[in-house]
């Protein structure tokens, strides 16, 4: 895992203890018995061939740490067959996964926080195309879901209730990202967009959005 500051400078690098990599796609910050933890989502499945997906949970490491504490492991199964996914976010008591597919099939799933195995529960279908990243605001009020081309922001309570949720949409194509994949909402009204890059390096784009 790598830590970057708001200017895109690398600040830390840490090895995740007790984890393996199949296809890591997203990371979320959330509560845990130790205080605050990182939830590392090994959920990518381009071929829709994985019977189960894995979430690794580790206490948020210090910037000078070399290795995390041993990871707690959550093994999750979809209720409707294998799905490709790249987005997760965590609320006070639940973890949410958003599948990456067409608007007719994109779904929001949830599981309780903690180790062990669980079957995901389908919360809602979402009219979103190929979601590549998710985030929740530090105060828990807003959830952001992005694709390569668009950022969609929901009120957390509306989205996670499974009922109709009002979407606020922002086009991302003007930012010319290199394969936009990730998003984070900061506590200062900033939203950070991360492009994975396609051989020429990644991108970090901060934008300010008025949420309310």
Secondary structure, 3 states (H helix, E strand, C coil): CEEECCCCCEEEECECCCCCCCCEEEEEEEEECCEEEEEEEECCCCCCCCCCEEEEEEECCCCCCCECCCCEEEEEECCCCCCCEEEEEECCCEEEEEECCCCCCCEEEEEECCCEEEECEEEEECCCCCCCEEEECCCCCEEEEECCCEEEEEEHHHHHCCCCCCCEEEECHHHCCCCEEEEEECCCCEEEEEECCCCCCCEEEEEECCCC
